[in-house]
Structures are given as C-alpha cells and as structure tokens.
Amino acid sequence: MALTVIFGATLLVAVLLSVLAQRTVLSLPLLFLGVGVLAGNSGSFQPSAEIVTHAADIAL
C-alpha cells in the first residue's frame, strides 16, 4: 500500500513538473529513480512473487 501511495504522489509531481521539463529527457525519469532510492527496500520482491508475474503479464 505504501508503495502505491509513493508511486501515486511521484506521478502527480511528475505531471505537475512536466510543463517545466519539456526540454529535457532526464528530469522525470530521474525523479522516479530518486524516489525509488529514497523509498529504499520497502518494495523488495522475489522474481517468483505473484505481483511480479502479474506485472509481467500486463507489460507483455
């Protein structure tokens, strides 16, 4: 649940900053990378975890 809230807040900030970040490619991906580093190990998943397989199915 906490990861969903962190991701949602980061996505909201990214949308709000997108107008300012139109000229550069790296700013929004770096925002997500930075938030991921700050979130730490709270989202550690094993490759065989059910959430990972569902995410892979959706991505493919």
Secondary structure as UniProt FT lines:
FT   HELIX           2..17
FT   TURN            18..23
FT   HELIX           27..39
FT   HELIX           40..43
FT   TURN            47..48
FT   HELIX           50..59
//
